[in-house]
Amino acid sequence: MLVLFETAAGYAIFKVLDESKLQQVDSLYKEFDTPEKANKIVKLKHFEKFQDTTEALAGKVSLTLNVPICFPIRRFFSPLTTDRNV
């Protein structure tokens, strides 16, 4: 399973290493208390830095409004979704 995380600097894709931890959503935040704990659950696969504020805003609007995914996000996901081991 992949997780998309958006930061002010760009998009990050994490691979979930331990999906069983996701079953207890009420206490999931505790699994991310420290970097060491987080590293046991997710692994950074890719980070894509925004080229400019226009690109950052376009991605935010498409994710927030649930509209078709904008080109920067599609471009970001394309090579990741062809990997069968993900």
PDB file of N, CA, C and O in Angstrom:
ATOM      1  N   MET A   1       0.846  -1.154   0.000  1.00  0.00           N
ATOM      2  CA  MET A   1       0.000   0.000   0.000  1.00  0.00           C
ATOM      3  C   MET A   1       0.901   1.230   0.000  1.00  0.00           C
ATOM      4  O   MET A   1       1.918   1.276   0.692  1.00  0.00           O
ATOM      5  N   LEU A   2       0.504   2.226  -0.793  1.00  0.00           N
ATOM      6  CA  LEU A   2       1.228   3.491  -0.855  1.00  0.00           C
ATOM      7  C   LEU A   2       0.415   4.578  -0.177  1.00  0.00           C
ATOM      8  O   LEU A   2      -0.816   4.552  -0.188  1.00  0.00           O
ATOM      9  N   VAL A   3       1.118   5.534   0.411  1.00  0.00           N
ATOM     10  CA  VAL A   3       0.481   6.670   1.067  1.00  0.00           C
ATOM     11  C   VAL A   3       1.058   7.943   0.468  1.00  0.00           C
ATOM     12  O   VAL A   3       2.274   8.119   0.403  1.00  0.00           O
ATOM     13  N   LEU A   4       0.166   8.828   0.029  1.00  0.00           N
ATOM     14  CA  LEU A   4       0.566  10.131  -0.489  1.00  0.00           C
ATOM     15  C   LEU A   4       0.538  11.123   0.659  1.00  0.00           C
ATOM     16  O   LEU A   4      -0.451  11.211   1.386  1.00  0.00           O
ATOM     17  N   PHE A   5       1.629  11.874   0.825  1.00  0.00           N
ATOM     18  CA  PHE A   5       1.714  12.885   1.863  1.00  0.00           C
ATOM     19  C   PHE A   5       2.177  14.175   1.216  1.00  0.00           C
ATOM     20  O   PHE A   5       3.208  14.212   0.545  1.00  0.00           O
ATOM     21  N   GLU A   6       1.416  15.221   1.420  1.00  0.00           N
ATOM     22  CA  GLU A   6       1.767  16.511   0.832  1.00  0.00           C
ATOM     23  C   GLU A   6       2.372  17.412   1.893  1.00  0.00           C
ATOM     24  O   GLU A   6       1.824  17.560   2.986  1.00  0.00           O
ATOM     25  N   THR A   7       3.505  18.010   1.562  1.00  0.00           N
ATOM     26  CA  THR A   7       4.140  18.991   2.437  1.00  0.00           C
ATOM     27  C   THR A   7       4.172  20.328   1.702  1.00  0.00           C
ATOM     28  O   THR A   7       3.786  20.406   0.536  1.00  0.00           O
ATOM     29  N   ALA A   8       4.620  21.356   2.366  1.00  0.00           N
ATOM     30  CA  ALA A   8       4.751  22.659   1.715  1.00  0.00           C
ATOM     31  C   ALA A   8       5.818  22.626   0.618  1.00  0.00           C
ATOM     32  O   ALA A   8       5.791  23.447  -0.299  1.00  0.00           O
ATOM     33  N   ALA A   9       6.741  21.694   0.710  1.00  0.00           N
ATOM     34  CA  ALA A   9       7.835  21.603  -0.258  1.00  0.00           C
ATOM     35  C   ALA A   9       7.529  20.702  -1.449  1.00  0.00           C
ATOM     36  O   ALA A   9       8.119  20.872  -2.516  1.00  0.00           O
ATOM     37  N   GLY A  10       6.603  19.732  -1.281  1.00  0.00           N
ATOM     38  CA  GLY A  10       6.307  18.814  -2.376  1.00  0.00           C
ATOM     39  C   GLY A  10       5.539  17.602  -1.892  1.00  0.00           C
ATOM     40  O   GLY A  10       5.020  17.574  -0.777  1.00  0.00           O
ATOM     41  N   TYR A  11       5.478  16.591  -2.764  1.00  0.00           N
ATOM     42  CA  TYR A  11       4.760  15.352  -2.456  1.00  0.00           C
ATOM     43  C   TYR A  11       5.732  14.262  -2.045  1.00  0.00           C
ATOM     44  O   TYR A  11       6.835  14.161  -2.582  1.00  0.00           O
ATOM     45  N   ALA A  12       5.316  13.454  -1.095  1.00  0.00           N
ATOM     46  CA  ALA A  12       6.094  12.294  -0.684  1.00  0.00           C
ATOM     47  C   ALA A  12       5.213  11.055  -0.825  1.00  0.00           C
ATOM     48  O   ALA A  12       4.025  11.083  -0.503  1.00  0.00           O
ATOM     49  N   ILE A  13       5.805   9.985  -1.304  1.00  0.00           N
ATOM     50  CA  ILE A  13       5.123   8.696  -1.378  1.00  0.00           C
ATOM     51  C   ILE A  13       5.836   7.753  -0.410  1.00  0.00           C
ATOM     52  O   ILE A  13       7.052   7.571  -0.468  1.00  0.00           O
ATOM     53  N   PHE A  14       5.049   7.170   0.468  1.00  0.00           N
ATOM     54  CA  PHE A  14       5.572   6.206   1.425  1.00  0.00           C
ATOM     55  C   PHE A  14       4.964   4.843   1.142  1.00  0.00           C
ATOM     56  O   PHE A  14       3.791   4.736   0.785  1.00  0.00           O
ATOM     57  N   LYS A  15       5.763   3.813   1.302  1.00  0.00           N
ATOM     58  CA  LYS A  15       5.262   2.446   1.235  1.00  0.00           C
ATOM     59  C   LYS A  15       4.983   2.000   2.669  1.00  0.00           C
ATOM     60  O   LYS A  15       5.828   2.148   3.553  1.00  0.00           O
ATOM     61  N   VAL A  16       3.800   1.459   2.886  1.00  0.00           N
ATOM     62  CA  VAL A  16       3.437   0.970   4.211  1.00  0.00           C
ATOM     63  C   VAL A  16       4.085  -0.393   4.413  1.00  0.00           C
ATOM     64  O   VAL A  16       3.862  -1.315   3.629  1.00  0.00           O
ATOM     65  N   LEU A  17       4.879  -0.518   5.457  1.00  0.00           N
ATOM     66  CA  LEU A  17       5.593  -1.762   5.746  1.00  0.00           C
ATOM     67  C   LEU A  17       4.789  -2.691   6.643  1.00  0.00           C
ATOM     68  O   LEU A  17       4.897  -3.913   6.536  1.00  0.00           O
ATOM     69  N   ASP A  18       3.991  -2.116   7.520  1.00  0.00           N
ATOM     70  CA  ASP A  18       3.219  -2.915   8.474  1.00  0.00           C
ATOM     71  C   ASP A  18       1.759  -2.464   8.447  1.00  0.00           C
ATOM     72  O   ASP A  18       1.355  -1.600   9.226  1.00  0.00           O
ATOM     73  N   GLU A  19       0.973  -3.054   7.546  1.00  0.00           N
ATOM     74  CA  GLU A  19      -0.428  -2.648   7.388  1.00  0.00           C
ATOM     75  C   GLU A  19      -1.284  -2.989   8.603  1.00  0.00           C
ATOM     76  O   GLU A  19      -2.354  -2.407   8.783  1.00  0.00           O
ATOM     77  N   SER A  20      -0.841  -3.906   9.423  1.00  0.00           N
ATOM     78  CA  SER A  20      -1.622  -4.261  10.611  1.00  0.00           C
ATOM     79  C   SER A  20      -1.729  -3.086  11.580  1.00  0.00           C
ATOM     80  O   SER A  20      -2.701  -2.982  12.329  1.00  0.00           O
ATOM     81  N   LYS A  21      -0.743  -2.212  11.564  1.00  0.00           N
ATOM     82  CA  LYS A  21      -0.778  -1.034  12.437  1.00  0.00           C
ATOM     83  C   LYS A  21      -1.888  -0.066  12.028  1.00  0.00           C
ATOM     84  O   LYS A  21      -2.336   0.746  12.837  1.00  0.00           O
ATOM     85  N   LEU A  22      -2.323  -0.152  10.788  1.00  0.00           N
ATOM     86  CA  LEU A  22      -3.363   0.751  10.286  1.00  0.00           C
ATOM     87  C   LEU A  22      -4.759   0.349  10.752  1.00  0.00           C
ATOM     88  O   LEU A  22      -5.710   1.112  10.580  1.00  0.00           O
ATOM     89  N   GLN A  23      -4.890  -0.811  11.324  1.00  0.00           N
ATOM     90  CA  GLN A  23      -6.195  -1.293  11.772  1.00  0.00           C
ATOM     91  C   GLN A  23      -6.690  -0.547  13.007  1.00  0.00           C
ATOM     92  O   GLN A  23      -7.898  -0.413  13.203  1.00  0.00           O
ATOM     93  N   GLN A  24      -5.785  -0.068  13.829  1.00  0.00           N
ATOM     94  CA  GLN A  24      -6.151   0.626  15.065  1.00  0.00           C
ATOM     95  C   GLN A  24      -6.015   2.135  14.851  1.00  0.00           C
ATOM     96  O   GLN A  24      -5.056   2.756  15.311  1.00  0.00           O
ATOM     97  N   VAL A  25      -6.985   2.709  14.149  1.00  0.00           N
ATOM     98  CA  VAL A  25      -6.889   4.112  13.749  1.00  0.00           C
ATOM     99  C   VAL A  25      -6.967   5.086  14.917  1.00  0.00           C
ATOM    100  O   VAL A  25      -6.446   6.198  14.824  1.00  0.00           O
ATOM    101  N   ASP A  26      -7.607   4.692  16.010  1.00  0.00           N
ATOM    102  CA  ASP A  26      -7.720   5.602  17.152  1.00  0.00           C
ATOM    103  C   ASP A  26      -6.375   5.917  17.791  1.00  0.00           C
ATOM    104  O   ASP A  26      -6.199   6.983  18.380  1.00  0.00           O
ATOM    105  N   SER A  27      -5.434   4.998  17.676  1.00  0.00           N
ATOM    106  CA  SER A  27      -4.121   5.206  18.299  1.00  0.00           C
ATOM    107  C   SER A  27      -2.984   5.235  17.271  1.00  0.00           C
ATOM    108  O   SER A  27      -1.816   5.101  17.635  1.00  0.00           O
ATOM    109  N   LEU A  28      -3.317   5.407  16.013  1.00  0.00           N
ATOM    110  CA  LEU A  28      -2.306   5.381  14.956  1.00  0.00           C
ATOM    111  C   LEU A  28      -1.251   6.462  15.146  1.00  0.00           C
ATOM    112  O   LEU A  28      -0.074   6.235  14.867  1.00  0.00           O
ATOM    113  N   TYR A  29      -1.658   7.621  15.611  1.00  0.00           N
ATOM    114  CA  TYR A  29      -0.709   8.718  15.801  1.00  0.00           C
ATOM    115  C   TYR A  29       0.441   8.334  16.741  1.00  0.00           C
ATOM    116  O   TYR A  29       1.540   8.876  16.625  1.00  0.00           O
ATOM    117  N   LYS A  30       0.197   7.412  17.658  1.00  0.00           N
ATOM    118  CA  LYS A  30       1.239   6.991  18.596  1.00  0.00           C
ATOM    119  C   LYS A  30       2.387   6.265  17.889  1.00  0.00           C
ATOM    120  O   LYS A  30       3.525   6.269  18.359  1.00  0.00           O
ATOM    121  N   GLU A  31       2.067   5.646  16.757  1.00  0.00           N
ATOM    122  CA  GLU A  31       3.089   4.925  15.994  1.00  0.00           C
ATOM    123  C   GLU A  31       4.054   5.873  15.293  1.00  0.00           C
ATOM    124  O   GLU A  31       5.078   5.439  14.765  1.00  0.00           O
ATOM    125  N   PHE A  32       3.732   7.165  15.285  1.00  0.00           N
ATOM    126  CA  PHE A  32       4.574   8.167  14.632  1.00  0.00           C
ATOM    127  C   PHE A  32       5.154   9.155  15.640  1.00  0.00           C
ATOM    128  O   PHE A  32       5.570  10.251  15.266  1.00  0.00           O
ATOM    129  N   ASP A  33       5.183   8.772  16.915  1.00  0.00           N
ATOM    130  CA  ASP A  33       5.729   9.632  17.966  1.00  0.00           C
ATOM    131  C   ASP A  33       7.203   9.959  17.741  1.00  0.00           C
ATOM    132  O   ASP A  33       7.652  11.071  18.019  1.00  0.00           O
ATOM    133  N   THR A  34       7.939   8.991  17.243  1.00  0.00           N
ATOM    134  CA  THR A  34       9.372   9.186  17.010  1.00  0.00           C
ATOM    135  C   THR A  34       9.715   8.728  15.595  1.00  0.00           C
ATOM    136  O   THR A  34       8.995   7.918  15.012  1.00  0.00           O
ATOM    137  N   PRO A  35      10.800   9.239  15.047  1.00  0.00           N
ATOM    138  CA  PRO A  35      11.225   8.773  13.718  1.00  0.00           C
ATOM    139  C   PRO A  35      11.505   7.274  13.691  1.00  0.00           C
ATOM    140  O   PRO A  35      11.254   6.616  12.682  1.00  0.00           O
ATOM    141  N   GLU A  36      12.018   6.736  14.781  1.00  0.00           N
ATOM    142  CA  GLU A  36      12.327   5.304  14.833  1.00  0.00           C
ATOM    143  C   GLU A  36      11.049   4.470  14.718  1.00  0.00           C
ATOM    144  O   GLU A  36      11.022   3.465  14.007  1.00  0.00           O
ATOM    145  N   LYS A  37      10.001   4.885  15.414  1.00  0.00           N
ATOM    146  CA  LYS A  37       8.720   4.174  15.328  1.00  0.00           C
ATOM    147  C   LYS A  37       8.133   4.286  13.923  1.00  0.00           C
ATOM    148  O   LYS A  37       7.645   3.301  13.368  1.00  0.00           O
ATOM    149  N   ALA A  38       8.180   5.479  13.356  1.00  0.00           N
ATOM    150  CA  ALA A  38       7.632   5.698  12.017  1.00  0.00           C
ATOM    151  C   ALA A  38       8.351   4.851  10.972  1.00  0.00           C
ATOM    152  O   ALA A  38       7.725   4.344  10.042  1.00  0.00           O
ATOM    153  N   ASN A  39       9.665   4.697  11.125  1.00  0.00           N
ATOM    154  CA  ASN A  39      10.447   3.902  10.171  1.00  0.00           C
ATOM    155  C   ASN A  39      10.071   2.427  10.178  1.00  0.00           C
ATOM    156  O   ASN A  39      10.381   1.707   9.228  1.00  0.00           O
ATOM    157  N   LYS A  40       9.415   1.973  11.224  1.00  0.00           N
ATOM    158  CA  LYS A  40       8.964   0.582  11.286  1.00  0.00           C
ATOM    159  C   LYS A  40       7.648   0.382  10.545  1.00  0.00           C
ATOM    160  O   LYS A  40       7.261  -0.752  10.264  1.00  0.00           O
ATOM    161  N   ILE A  41       6.962   1.465  10.230  1.00  0.00           N
ATOM    162  CA  ILE A  41       5.649   1.376   9.585  1.00  0.00           C
ATOM    163  C   ILE A  41       5.688   1.809   8.124  1.00  0.00           C
ATOM    164  O   ILE A  41       5.043   1.194   7.275  1.00  0.00           O
ATOM    165  N   VAL A  42       6.441   2.863   7.830  1.00  0.00           N
ATOM    166  CA  VAL A  42       6.493   3.382   6.461  1.00  0.00           C
ATOM    167  C   VAL A  42       7.930   3.606   6.022  1.00  0.00           C
ATOM    168  O   VAL A  42       8.831   3.808   6.836  1.00  0.00           O
ATOM    169  N   LYS A  43       8.115   3.563   4.701  1.00  0.00           N
ATOM    170  CA  LYS A  43       9.428   3.825   4.107  1.00  0.00           C
ATOM    171  C   LYS A  43       9.229   4.805   2.952  1.00  0.00           C
ATOM    172  O   LYS A  43       8.360   4.606   2.102  1.00  0.00           O
ATOM    173  N   LEU A  44      10.028   5.849   2.928  1.00  0.00           N
ATOM    174  CA  LEU A  44       9.939   6.828   1.854  1.00  0.00           C
ATOM    175  C   LEU A  44      10.359   6.188   0.536  1.00  0.00           C
ATOM    176  O   LEU A  44      11.466   5.664   0.418  1.00  0.00           O
ATOM    177  N   LYS A  45       9.466   6.233  -0.455  1.00  0.00           N
ATOM    178  CA  LYS A  45       9.769   5.689  -1.779  1.00  0.00           C
ATOM    179  C   LYS A  45      10.252   6.783  -2.725  1.00  0.00           C
ATOM    180  O   LYS A  45      11.158   6.575  -3.531  1.00  0.00           O
ATOM    181  N   HIS A  46       9.619   7.968  -2.607  1.00  0.00           N
ATOM    182  CA  HIS A  46       9.944   9.038  -3.557  1.00  0.00           C
ATOM    183  C   HIS A  46       9.480  10.373  -2.996  1.00  0.00           C
ATOM    184  O   HIS A  46       8.462  10.450  -2.308  1.00  0.00           O
ATOM    185  N   PHE A  47      10.232  11.416  -3.297  1.00  0.00           N
ATOM    186  CA  PHE A  47       9.827  12.772  -2.944  1.00  0.00           C
ATOM    187  C   PHE A  47       9.961  13.646  -4.180  1.00  0.00           C
ATOM    188  O   PHE A  47      11.000  13.647  -4.842  1.00  0.00           O
ATOM    189  N   GLU A  48       8.920  14.380  -4.484  1.00  0.00           N
ATOM    190  CA  GLU A  48       8.906  15.262  -5.650  1.00  0.00           C
ATOM    191  C   GLU A  48       8.701  16.687  -5.169  1.00  0.00           C
ATOM    192  O   GLU A  48       7.641  17.033  -4.647  1.00  0.00           O
ATOM    193  N   LYS A  49       9.724  17.509  -5.352  1.00  0.00           N
ATOM    194  CA  LYS A  49       9.667  18.900  -4.927  1.00  0.00           C
ATOM    195  C   LYS A  49       8.825  19.718  -5.911  1.00  0.00           C
ATOM    196  O   LYS A  49       8.914  19.523  -7.124  1.00  0.00           O
ATOM    197  N   PHE A  50       8.008  20.635  -5.379  1.00  0.00           N
ATOM    198  CA  PHE A  50       7.248  21.528  -6.244  1.00  0.00           C
ATOM    199  C   PHE A  50       8.212  22.438  -6.990  1.00  0.00           C
ATOM    200  O   PHE A  50       9.205  22.903  -6.430  1.00  0.00           O
ATOM    201  N   GLN A  51       7.906  22.691  -8.279  1.00  0.00           N
ATOM    202  CA  GLN A  51       8.747  23.583  -9.071  1.00  0.00           C
ATOM    203  C   GLN A  51       8.513  25.040  -8.704  1.00  0.00           C
ATOM    204  O   GLN A  51       9.438  25.851  -8.712  1.00  0.00           O
ATOM    205  N   ASP A  52       7.259  25.363  -8.379  1.00  0.00           N
ATOM    206  CA  ASP A  52       6.919  26.726  -8.005  1.00  0.00           C
ATOM    207  C   ASP A  52       5.596  26.721  -7.245  1.00  0.00           C
ATOM    208  O   ASP A  52       4.992  25.665  -7.059  1.00  0.00           O
ATOM    209  N   THR A  53       5.148  27.884  -6.809  1.00  0.00           N
ATOM    210  CA  THR A  53       3.921  27.958  -6.021  1.00  0.00           C
ATOM    211  C   THR A  53       2.680  27.639  -6.845  1.00  0.00           C
ATOM    212  O   THR A  53       1.688  27.158  -6.299  1.00  0.00           O
ATOM    213  N   THR A  54       2.718  27.897  -8.139  1.00  0.00           N
ATOM    214  CA  THR A  54       1.583  27.571  -9.001  1.00  0.00           C
ATOM    215  C   THR A  54       1.354  26.068  -9.030  1.00  0.00           C
ATOM    216  O   THR A  54       0.216  25.609  -8.931  1.00  0.00           O
ATOM    217  N   GLU A  55       2.419  25.310  -9.163  1.00  0.00           N
ATOM    218  CA  GLU A  55       2.311  23.849  -9.164  1.00  0.00           C
ATOM    219  C   GLU A  55       1.812  23.340  -7.809  1.00  0.00           C
ATOM    220  O   GLU A  55       0.993  22.422  -7.750  1.00  0.00           O
ATOM    221  N   ALA A  56       2.301  23.929  -6.740  1.00  0.00           N
ATOM    222  CA  ALA A  56       1.863  23.529  -5.399  1.00  0.00           C
ATOM    223  C   ALA A  56       0.374  23.796  -5.215  1.00  0.00           C
ATOM    224  O   ALA A  56      -0.342  22.958  -4.667  1.00  0.00           O
ATOM    225  N   LEU A  57      -0.084  24.925  -5.656  1.00  0.00           N
ATOM    226  CA  LEU A  57      -1.493  25.285  -5.526  1.00  0.00           C
ATOM    227  C   LEU A  57      -2.378  24.401  -6.393  1.00  0.00           C
ATOM    228  O   LEU A  57      -3.457  24.002  -5.954  1.00  0.00           O
ATOM    229  N   ALA A  58      -1.956  24.086  -7.598  1.00  0.00           N
ATOM    230  CA  ALA A  58      -2.745  23.225  -8.488  1.00  0.00           C
ATOM    231  C   ALA A  58      -2.948  21.848  -7.875  1.00  0.00           C
ATOM    232  O   ALA A  58      -4.044  21.292  -7.947  1.00  0.00           O
ATOM    233  N   GLY A  59      -1.913  21.300  -7.281  1.00  0.00           N
ATOM    234  CA  GLY A  59      -2.024  19.998  -6.633  1.00  0.00           C
ATOM    235  C   GLY A  59      -2.945  20.050  -5.438  1.00  0.00           C
ATOM    236  O   GLY A  59      -3.746  19.140  -5.226  1.00  0.00           O
ATOM    237  N   LYS A  60      -2.839  21.100  -4.657  1.00  0.00           N
ATOM    238  CA  LYS A  60      -3.675  21.247  -3.466  1.00  0.00           C
ATOM    239  C   LYS A  60      -5.145  21.369  -3.849  1.00  0.00           C
ATOM    240  O   LYS A  60      -5.999  20.766  -3.198  1.00  0.00           O
ATOM    241  N   VAL A  61      -5.453  22.125  -4.876  1.00  0.00           N
ATOM    242  CA  VAL A  61      -6.837  22.304  -5.312  1.00  0.00           C
ATOM    243  C   VAL A  61      -7.424  20.990  -5.790  1.00  0.00           C
ATOM    244  O   VAL A  61      -8.555  20.659  -5.434  1.00  0.00           O
ATOM    245  N   SER A  62      -6.682  20.234  -6.590  1.00  0.00           N
ATOM    246  CA  SER A  62      -7.223  18.979  -7.112  1.00  0.00           C
ATOM    247  C   SER A  62      -7.441  17.954  -6.005  1.00  0.00           C
ATOM    248  O   SER A  62      -8.401  17.185  -6.060  1.00  0.00           O
ATOM    249  N   LEU A  63      -6.569  17.931  -5.003  1.00  0.00           N
ATOM    250  CA  LEU A  63      -6.739  16.991  -3.896  1.00  0.00           C
ATOM    251  C   LEU A  63      -7.866  17.420  -2.971  1.00  0.00           C
ATOM    252  O   LEU A  63      -8.604  16.577  -2.461  1.00  0.00           O
ATOM    253  N   THR A  64      -8.006  18.717  -2.750  1.00  0.00           N
ATOM    254  CA  THR A  64      -9.016  19.233  -1.832  1.00  0.00           C
ATOM    255  C   THR A  64     -10.422  19.147  -2.414  1.00  0.00           C
ATOM    256  O   THR A  64     -11.360  18.761  -1.717  1.00  0.00           O
ATOM    257  N   LEU A  65     -10.572  19.499  -3.670  1.00  0.00           N
ATOM    258  CA  LEU A  65     -11.893  19.556  -4.289  1.00  0.00           C
ATOM    259  C   LEU A  65     -12.333  18.249  -4.922  1.00  0.00           C
ATOM    260  O   LEU A  65     -13.432  18.158  -5.468  1.00  0.00           O
ATOM    261  N   ASN A  66     -11.480  17.237  -4.852  1.00  0.00           N
ATOM    262  CA  ASN A  66     -11.818  15.926  -5.401  1.00  0.00           C
ATOM    263  C   ASN A  66     -12.138  16.004  -6.895  1.00  0.00           C
ATOM    264  O   ASN A  66     -13.077  15.371  -7.377  1.00  0.00           O
ATOM    265  N   VAL A  67     -11.340  16.792  -7.612  1.00  0.00           N
ATOM    266  CA  VAL A  67     -11.484  16.920  -9.064  1.00  0.00           C
ATOM    267  C   VAL A  67     -10.442  16.021  -9.723  1.00  0.00           C
ATOM    268  O   VAL A  67      -9.565  15.495  -9.038  1.00  0.00           O
ATOM    269  N   PRO A  68     -10.523  15.836 -11.041  1.00  0.00           N
ATOM    270  CA  PRO A  68      -9.508  14.994 -11.690  1.00  0.00           C
ATOM    271  C   PRO A  68      -8.102  15.451 -11.318  1.00  0.00           C
ATOM    272  O   PRO A  68      -7.831  16.647 -11.211  1.00  0.00           O
ATOM    273  N   ILE A  69      -7.230  14.495 -11.127  1.00  0.00           N
ATOM    274  CA  ILE A  69      -5.879  14.771 -10.651  1.00  0.00           C
ATOM    275  C   ILE A  69      -5.099  15.589 -11.674  1.00  0.00           C
ATOM    276  O   ILE A  69      -5.096  15.281 -12.866  1.00  0.00           O
ATOM    277  N   CYS A  70      -4.445  16.626 -11.189  1.00  0.00           N
ATOM    278  CA  CYS A  70      -3.685  17.518 -12.066  1.00  0.00           C
ATOM    279  C   CYS A  70      -2.433  16.805 -12.592  1.00  0.00           C
ATOM    280  O   CYS A  70      -2.008  15.781 -12.056  1.00  0.00           O
ATOM    281  N   PHE A  71      -1.865  17.371 -13.643  1.00  0.00           N
ATOM    282  CA  PHE A  71      -0.716  16.768 -14.311  1.00  0.00           C
ATOM    283  C   PHE A  71       0.473  16.516 -13.389  1.00  0.00           C
ATOM    284  O   PHE A  71       1.052  15.431 -13.456  1.00  0.00           O
ATOM    285  N   PRO A  72       0.874  17.470 -12.520  1.00  0.00           N
ATOM    286  CA  PRO A  72       2.040  17.180 -11.666  1.00  0.00           C
ATOM    287  C   PRO A  72       1.855  15.945 -10.791  1.00  0.00           C
ATOM    288  O   PRO A  72       2.808  15.197 -10.570  1.00  0.00           O
ATOM    289  N   ILE A  73       0.661  15.728 -10.301  1.00  0.00           N
ATOM    290  CA  ILE A  73       0.435  14.544  -9.463  1.00  0.00           C
ATOM    291  C   ILE A  73       0.447  13.281 -10.320  1.00  0.00           C
ATOM    292  O   ILE A  73       1.030  12.272  -9.925  1.00  0.00           O
ATOM    293  N   ARG A  74      -0.196  13.330 -11.499  1.00  0.00           N
ATOM    294  CA  ARG A  74      -0.177  12.162 -12.397  1.00  0.00           C
ATOM    295  C   ARG A  74       1.245  11.828 -12.803  1.00  0.00           C
ATOM    296  O   ARG A  74       1.627  10.658 -12.829  1.00  0.00           O
ATOM    297  N   ARG A  75       2.043  12.864 -13.126  1.00  0.00           N
ATOM    298  CA  ARG A  75       3.441  12.653 -13.524  1.00  0.00           C
ATOM    299  C   ARG A  75       4.225  12.018 -12.376  1.00  0.00           C
ATOM    300  O   ARG A  75       5.082  11.162 -12.593  1.00  0.00           O
ATOM    301  N   PHE A  76       3.923  12.443 -11.174  1.00  0.00           N
ATOM    302  CA  PHE A  76       4.593  11.937  -9.981  1.00  0.00           C
ATOM    303  C   PHE A  76       4.266  10.464  -9.748  1.00  0.00           C
ATOM    304  O   PHE A  76       5.154   9.679  -9.416  1.00  0.00           O
ATOM    305  N   PHE A  77       3.004  10.084  -9.919  1.00  0.00           N
ATOM    306  CA  PHE A  77       2.563   8.719  -9.655  1.00  0.00           C
ATOM    307  C   PHE A  77       2.907   7.738 -10.757  1.00  0.00           C
ATOM    308  O   PHE A  77       3.090   6.552 -10.483  1.00  0.00           O
ATOM    309  N   SER A  78       2.998   8.190 -11.979  1.00  0.00           N
ATOM    310  CA  SER A  78       3.138   7.303 -13.122  1.00  0.00           C
ATOM    311  C   SER A  78       4.234   6.241 -12.966  1.00  0.00           C
ATOM    312  O   SER A  78       3.932   5.055 -13.098  1.00  0.00           O
ATOM    313  N   PRO A  79       5.476   6.609 -12.695  1.00  0.00           N
ATOM    314  CA  PRO A  79       6.499   5.563 -12.566  1.00  0.00           C
ATOM    315  C   PRO A  79       6.302   4.675 -11.335  1.00  0.00           C
ATOM    316  O   PRO A  79       6.735   3.522 -11.330  1.00  0.00           O
ATOM    317  N   LEU A  80       5.665   5.193 -10.314  1.00  0.00           N
ATOM    318  CA  LEU A  80       5.470   4.425  -9.084  1.00  0.00           C
ATOM    319  C   LEU A  80       4.398   3.362  -9.226  1.00  0.00           C
ATOM    320  O   LEU A  80       4.493   2.300  -8.610  1.00  0.00           O
ATOM    321  N   THR A  81       3.381   3.632 -10.027  1.00  0.00           N
ATOM    322  CA  THR A  81       2.280   2.676 -10.159  1.00  0.00           C
ATOM    323  C   THR A  81       2.583   1.558 -11.128  1.00  0.00           C
ATOM    324  O   THR A  81       1.856   0.565 -11.162  1.00  0.00           O
ATOM    325  N   THR A  82       3.639   1.688 -11.920  1.00  0.00           N
ATOM    326  CA  THR A  82       4.006   0.598 -12.827  1.00  0.00           C
ATOM    327  C   THR A  82       4.864  -0.443 -12.147  1.00  0.00           C
ATOM    328  O   THR A  82       5.082  -1.522 -12.699  1.00  0.00           O
ATOM    329  N   ASP A  83       5.355  -0.142 -10.964  1.00  0.00           N
ATOM    330  CA  ASP A  83       6.163  -1.095 -10.193  1.00  0.00           C
ATOM    331  C   ASP A  83       5.233  -2.122  -9.537  1.00  0.00           C
ATOM    332  O   ASP A  83       4.447  -1.763  -8.660  1.00  0.00           O
ATOM    333  N   ARG A  84       5.309  -3.359  -9.938  1.00  0.00           N
ATOM    334  CA  ARG A  84       4.419  -4.415  -9.426  1.00  0.00           C
ATOM    335  C   ARG A  84       4.723  -4.796  -7.974  1.00  0.00           C
ATOM    336  O   ARG A  84       3.893  -5.412  -7.305  1.00  0.00           O
ATOM    337  N   ASN A  85       5.899  -4.434  -7.496  1.00  0.00           N
ATOM    338  CA  ASN A  85       6.278  -4.790  -6.125  1.00  0.00           C
ATOM    339  C   ASN A  85       5.812  -3.780  -5.082  1.00  0.00           C
ATOM    340  O   ASN A  85       6.120  -3.928  -3.899  1.00  0.00           O
ATOM    341  N   VAL A  86       5.090  -2.779  -5.499  1.00  0.00           N
ATOM    342  CA  VAL A  86       4.633  -1.722  -4.584  1.00  0.00           C
ATOM    343  C   VAL A  86       3.292  -2.077  -4.027  1.00  0.00           C
ATOM    344  O   VAL A  86       2.732  -1.318  -3.236  1.00  0.00           O
TER     345      VAL A  86
END
